[in-house]
Amino acid sequence: MGGTGPEGRGLATRLGLAGIPAFVGSREIDRAREAVAKIRTAGVTIIEAASNDEVADRCDLVFLAVPFARAAEVVDAYRDRFRTRAVVVDLTVPLAFVDGVPRFVEMPEGSAAEHLRARLPATVRLAAALKTIPASVLGRVEVALDCDEFVCGDSPQARAAVIDTLGRIPGLRLLDVGGLEASRSLERMTLLAVEINKRYKIRTARFRVVGL
Ligand SMILES: NC(=O)c1ccc[n+]([C@@H]2O[C@H](COP(=O)([O-])OP(=O)(O)OC[C@H]3O[C@@H](n4cnc5c(N)ncnc54)[C@H](OP(=O)(O)O)[C@@H]3O)[C@@H](O)[C@H]2O)c1
C-alpha cells in the first residue's frame, strides 16, 4: 500500500530484482500501473499492479508505505479486511517538515508503529522495518544497499516473516531488534539520518552495526 511513492516503489523494485513477487498497491489502479511500468524499466517483470483493496484481500505480508500522517486512517479502513494472521509492515516515520526543517512528532503510544498496532485487531500482526533506508537509495538500483536494516515486531513470527522476505534482497542484512518498543529508537534514527544527509549534503545516509 502506498507502493506508488518513492519508498514503496523502491522497495518493490528491490523485491522484484531479488525474484520476490509482489504487488504495488495504490488507491488508484492506474497509478499502480504507472509505477509498475517504471519498475519494468529496471528489468523487473514479476511485480504487478493492484488496488489497496486487492492487496488487503490477497497478501499475507503488507508493506505500509503511505505518509505517516495518513497511516492511521489507512489502517482504520483495512483493519477488518486484512487477512487473518497477515503481517502488516510499517515503514512510516513520524516526521513533520516545518519550513523545510524536520520535526519529530511525539506519539502517545511511544512510536508510530505502536500507534498503528493499537488500531489493529489481535488477528493481524504488526512489524516495523525499512524505516532507516532512504528512498533515494532503495530506488537507485545501481547503488548497492550495503547496510543493515532493523526489524521489530509484536511477535517472533511477524519478525521472522519480514526477515525471511527482505533477507533475500542483496546487500541488506536484517537485524531482529525485538518488540515494537524498538521502533521508538528506529524512528529517531531516521531523523538522525536526515540530519546527517543535510549536514554532509548527501541523500544516502543509512546504518551498519559493527561487532556483530
Ligand atoms: N522517502 C523516504 O526516503 C523514506 C525513508 C524511510 C521511510 N519512509 C516512510 O515511508 C512512507 C512512504 O514514503 P514516501 O516518501 O514514498 O511517501 P509519499 O510519496 O508521500 O506517499 C506514498 C504513497 O502513499 C499514498 N497516499 C498518499 N496519501 C494517502 C492517503 N491519504 N491515504 C492512502 N494512501 C495515501 C500515495 O499512493 P496512491 O495515491 O497511489 O494511493 C503515495 O504515492 C512514509 O511514511 C515515510 O515516512 C520514507
PDBQT file of the ligand as one rigid body, heavy atoms in Angstrom, charges set to zero:
ROOT
HETATM    1  N1  LIG A 301      11.050   8.651   1.383  1.00  0.00    +0.000 N 
HETATM    2  C1  LIG A 301      11.997   8.108   2.170  1.00  0.00    +0.000 C 
HETATM    3  O1  LIG A 301      13.199   8.262   1.971  1.00  0.00    +0.000 OA
HETATM    4  C2  LIG A 301      11.553   7.272   3.352  1.00  0.00    +0.000 A 
HETATM    5  C3  LIG A 301      12.516   6.580   4.117  1.00  0.00    +0.000 A 
HETATM    6  C4  LIG A 301      12.085   5.781   5.191  1.00  0.00    +0.000 A 
HETATM    7  C5  LIG A 301      10.736   5.696   5.487  1.00  0.00    +0.000 A 
HETATM    8  N2  LIG A 301       9.843   6.403   4.737  1.00  0.00    +0.000 N 
HETATM    9  C6  LIG A 301       8.433   6.316   5.060  1.00  0.00    +0.000 C 
HETATM   10  O2  LIG A 301       7.800   5.585   4.031  1.00  0.00    +0.000 OA
HETATM   11  C7  LIG A 301       6.498   6.097   3.793  1.00  0.00    +0.000 C 
HETATM   12  C8  LIG A 301       6.367   6.406   2.316  1.00  0.00    +0.000 C 
HETATM   13  O3  LIG A 301       7.273   7.403   1.966  1.00  0.00    +0.000 OA
HETATM   14  P1  LIG A 301       7.161   8.128   0.533  1.00  0.00    +0.000 P 
HETATM   15  O4  LIG A 301       8.174   9.187   0.536  1.00  0.00    +0.000 OA
HETATM   16  O5  LIG A 301       7.164   7.110  -0.541  1.00  0.00    +0.000 OA
HETATM   17  O6  LIG A 301       5.680   8.766   0.696  1.00  0.00    +0.000 OA
HETATM   18  P2  LIG A 301       4.729   9.553  -0.294  1.00  0.00    +0.000 P 
HETATM   19  O7  LIG A 301       5.331   9.622  -1.646  1.00  0.00    +0.000 OA
HETATM   20  O8  LIG A 301       4.349  10.844   0.355  1.00  0.00    +0.000 OA
HETATM   21  O9  LIG A 301       3.407   8.646  -0.305  1.00  0.00    +0.000 OA
HETATM   22  C9  LIG A 301       3.434   7.316  -0.731  1.00  0.00    +0.000 C 
HETATM   23  C10 LIG A 301       2.086   6.940  -1.287  1.00  0.00    +0.000 C 
HETATM   24  O10 LIG A 301       1.103   6.962  -0.258  1.00  0.00    +0.000 OA
HETATM   25  C11 LIG A 301      -0.177   7.066  -0.872  1.00  0.00    +0.000 C 
HETATM   26  N3  LIG A 301      -1.006   8.009  -0.142  1.00  0.00    +0.000 N 
HETATM   27  C12 LIG A 301      -0.894   9.363  -0.068  1.00  0.00    +0.000 A 
HETATM   28  N4  LIG A 301      -1.873   9.886   0.690  1.00  0.00    +0.000 NA
HETATM   29  C13 LIG A 301      -2.659   8.855   1.077  1.00  0.00    +0.000 A 
HETATM   30  C14 LIG A 301      -3.840   8.744   1.839  1.00  0.00    +0.000 A 
HETATM   31  N5  LIG A 301      -4.462   9.832   2.363  1.00  0.00    +0.000 N 
HETATM   32  N6  LIG A 301      -4.383   7.516   2.012  1.00  0.00    +0.000 NA
HETATM   33  C15 LIG A 301      -3.803   6.425   1.483  1.00  0.00    +0.000 A 
HETATM   34  N7  LIG A 301      -2.677   6.451   0.754  1.00  0.00    +0.000 NA
HETATM   35  C16 LIG A 301      -2.107   7.651   0.554  1.00  0.00    +0.000 A 
HETATM   36  C17 LIG A 301       0.048   7.532  -2.309  1.00  0.00    +0.000 C 
HETATM   37  O11 LIG A 301      -0.245   6.420  -3.133  1.00  0.00    +0.000 OA
HETATM   38  P3  LIG A 301      -1.581   6.329  -4.025  1.00  0.00    +0.000 P 
HETATM   39  O12 LIG A 301      -2.048   7.733  -4.281  1.00  0.00    +0.000 OA
HETATM   40  O13 LIG A 301      -1.099   5.642  -5.243  1.00  0.00    +0.000 OA
HETATM   41  O14 LIG A 301      -2.535   5.512  -3.222  1.00  0.00    +0.000 OA
HETATM   42  C18 LIG A 301       1.522   7.854  -2.352  1.00  0.00    +0.000 C 
HETATM   43  O15 LIG A 301       2.116   7.597  -3.615  1.00  0.00    +0.000 OA
HETATM   44  C19 LIG A 301       6.327   7.348   4.685  1.00  0.00    +0.000 C 
HETATM   45  O16 LIG A 301       5.582   7.028   5.814  1.00  0.00    +0.000 OA
HETATM   46  C20 LIG A 301       7.762   7.698   5.082  1.00  0.00    +0.000 C 
HETATM   47  O17 LIG A 301       7.838   8.253   6.406  1.00  0.00    +0.000 OA
HETATM   48  C21 LIG A 301      10.212   7.166   3.669  1.00  0.00    +0.000 A 
ENDROOT
TORSDOF 0
